[in-house]
Structures are given as C-alpha cells and as structure tokens.
C-alpha cells in the first residue's frame, strides 16, 4: 500500500475544518466595499491535529477500498 500524500491530508483537513465552521489560517482577502464578510473562529493547534488525523484516516480508508 502506498503512503498518503501529506499535501492531500492537509487539503482535506482544511476542508473538514471549514465544514465545521473553522478557519485553518488567518487569510486576508480584499473585500468589496460594504460587502458582508463571514468571520469564523480560527482552528487552534489541537484542532488542527485532530483534523489532520481525521483526514489521514479518511484517505487511508479510501485507499484500502480501492
């Protein structure tokens, strides 16, 4: 069985965090004047570790099914 790519794990972890309403990193985006910006809580280090572990498990389970 091949190893799961670290970049794929991080990408999935960020997606899972976003689904749960958390931001992975502080990201400054230009906004249109008077536009409503959505503020989300920032994931703490322990949250990130949990999402990385969850993403790794999901990707490994997907590789075993293939």
Sine and cosine of phi, psi and omega as CSV:
sin_phi,cos_phi,sin_psi,cos_psi,sin_omega,cos_omega
0.00,0.00,0.69,-0.73,-0.02,-1.00
-1.00,0.09,0.38,-0.92,0.01,-1.00
-0.95,0.30,0.50,-0.87,0.07,-1.00
-0.99,0.14,0.70,-0.71,-0.02,-1.00
-0.91,0.42,0.74,-0.68,0.01,-1.00
-0.88,0.48,-0.60,0.80,0.02,-1.00
-0.92,0.40,-0.60,0.80,0.02,-1.00
-0.92,0.38,-0.62,0.79,0.03,-1.00
-0.89,0.45,-0.73,0.68,-0.02,-1.00
-0.90,0.43,-0.65,0.76,0.01,-1.00
-0.88,0.47,-0.71,0.71,0.02,-1.00
-0.92,0.39,-0.63,0.78,0.02,-1.00
-0.88,0.47,-0.67,0.75,0.04,-1.00
-0.90,0.44,-0.64,0.77,0.01,-1.00
-0.91,0.42,-0.68,0.73,0.02,-1.00
-0.90,0.44,-0.66,0.75,0.03,-1.00
-0.89,0.46,-0.68,0.74,0.00,-1.00
-0.90,0.44,-0.63,0.78,0.05,-1.00
-0.88,0.48,-0.53,0.85,0.01,-1.00
-1.00,0.03,0.07,1.00,0.07,-1.00
1.00,0.04,0.34,0.94,0.01,-1.00
-0.92,-0.40,0.54,-0.84,0.13,-0.99
-1.00,-0.06,0.64,-0.77,0.01,-1.00
-0.97,0.22,-0.75,0.66,0.00,-1.00
-0.74,-0.68,0.31,-0.95,0.13,-0.99
-0.97,0.24,0.83,-0.56,-0.03,-1.00
-0.78,-0.63,0.84,-0.54,0.02,-1.00
-1.00,-0.05,0.89,-0.46,-0.02,-1.00
-0.90,-0.44,0.67,-0.74,0.09,-1.00
-0.92,0.40,0.68,-0.74,-0.01,-1.00
-0.89,-0.47,0.43,-0.90,0.08,-1.00
-0.97,0.23,0.64,-0.77,-0.02,-1.00
-0.83,0.56,0.70,-0.71,0.00,-1.00
0.93,0.36,0.26,0.96,0.05,-1.00
-1.00,0.08,0.48,-0.88,0.00,-1.00
-1.00,0.07,0.82,-0.57,0.04,-1.00
-0.97,-0.24,0.64,-0.77,0.00,-1.00
-1.00,-0.03,0.89,-0.46,0.01,-1.00
-0.99,-0.14,0.77,-0.64,0.01,-1.00
-0.83,-0.55,0.47,-0.88,0.07,-1.00
-0.90,0.43,0.52,-0.85,0.02,-1.00
-1.00,0.06,0.72,-0.69,0.01,-1.00
-0.92,0.39,0.77,-0.64,0.06,-1.00
-0.98,0.18,0.18,-0.98,-0.05,-1.00
-0.86,0.52,-0.66,0.75,0.01,-1.00
-0.92,0.39,-0.55,0.84,0.08,-1.00
-0.90,0.43,-0.70,0.72,0.00,-1.00
-0.87,0.50,-0.68,0.74,0.00,-1.00
-0.89,0.45,-0.63,0.77,0.03,-1.00
-0.91,0.41,-0.68,0.73,0.01,-1.00
-0.92,0.38,-0.61,0.80,0.05,-1.00
-0.90,0.43,-0.67,0.74,0.02,-1.00
-0.91,0.42,-0.67,0.74,0.01,-1.00
-0.90,0.44,-0.67,0.74,0.02,-1.00
-0.91,0.42,-0.68,0.74,0.01,-1.00
-0.87,0.49,-0.70,0.72,0.02,-1.00
-0.88,0.47,-0.70,0.71,-0.01,-1.00
-0.90,0.44,-0.67,0.74,0.00,-1.00
-0.93,0.37,-0.62,0.78,0.03,-1.00
-0.92,0.40,-0.64,0.77,0.03,-1.00
-0.90,0.43,-0.61,0.79,0.03,-1.00
-0.92,0.40,-0.60,0.80,0.02,-1.00
-0.94,0.33,-0.56,0.83,0.00,-1.00
-0.95,0.32,-0.54,0.84,0.01,-1.00
-0.95,0.30,-0.46,0.89,-0.07,-1.00
-0.96,0.28,0.00,0.00,0.00,0.00
